[in-house]
Amino acid sequence: MLHRMSRNSIKTPCVQVCFVDPKAGVCVGCFRTMEELGRWTKYSDDERAAIMAALPGREDAYREAKKA
């Protein structure tokens, strides 16, 4: 996952592939939910870190579900 950050910016998992799978309810680029996408800048650093830690598992689950 790509993490972009400049001196005053907020770390983000965005990879500029923005498409929300309506069945899964997550962006297939970064695997955040619609709520997380909308509230990202309002979350604390700890909240964002917790979400980012969950993203690899979401991606794995999404890819496994697509195989089925």
C-alpha positions in Angstrom: 0.0 0.0 0.0 1.2 3.5 -0.8 1.4 6.0 2.0 1.7 9.6 1.1 2.8 12.2 3.5 4.3 15.7 3.3 5.3 17.9 6.2 1.8 19.1 7.1 -0.3 16.4 5.4 -2.3 13.5 6.9 -1.0 10.0 6.1 -3.4 8.2 3.7 -3.6 4.8 2.1 -5.1 6.3 -1.1 -3.6 5.0 -4.3 -5.8 7.1 -6.5 -7.8 4.1 -7.7 -11.2 5.3 -6.4 -14.0 2.9 -7.0 -16.3 1.7 -4.3 -17.6 -1.9 -4.8 -21.2 -1.5 -3.8 -21.5 -5.1 -2.6 -18.4 -5.0 -0.4 -18.9 -1.4 0.6 -15.2 -0.6 0.3 -13.0 1.3 -2.1 -11.1 -1.3 -4.2 -8.0 0.9 -4.3 -7.5 1.5 -0.5 -10.1 -0.7 1.1 -11.6 2.0 3.3 -15.4 2.2 3.8 -17.4 5.1 2.6 -17.7 6.4 6.1 -13.9 6.2 6.5 -13.3 8.0 3.2 -15.7 10.8 4.2 -14.3 11.2 7.7 -10.6 10.5 7.1 -9.4 14.1 7.8 -11.5 14.2 11.0 -10.1 11.1 12.5 -7.3 11.3 15.0 -3.9 9.9 14.2 -4.6 6.9 16.3 -7.9 6.3 14.6 -6.3 6.5 11.2 -3.5 4.2 12.3 -6.1 1.6 13.5 -7.9 1.7 10.2 -4.7 1.5 8.2 -3.7 -1.6 10.2 -7.0 -3.2 9.3 -6.7 -2.5 5.5 -4.4 -5.5 4.5 -6.9 -7.9 6.1 -9.8 -6.2 4.3 -7.9 -6.5 1.0 -7.2 -10.2 1.6 -10.8 -10.9 2.5 -12.0 -8.9 -0.6 -9.8 -10.8 -3.0 -10.8 -14.2 -1.5 -14.5 -13.3 -1.8 -13.9 -12.4 -5.4 -12.4 -15.8 -6.1 -15.5 -17.6 -4.8 
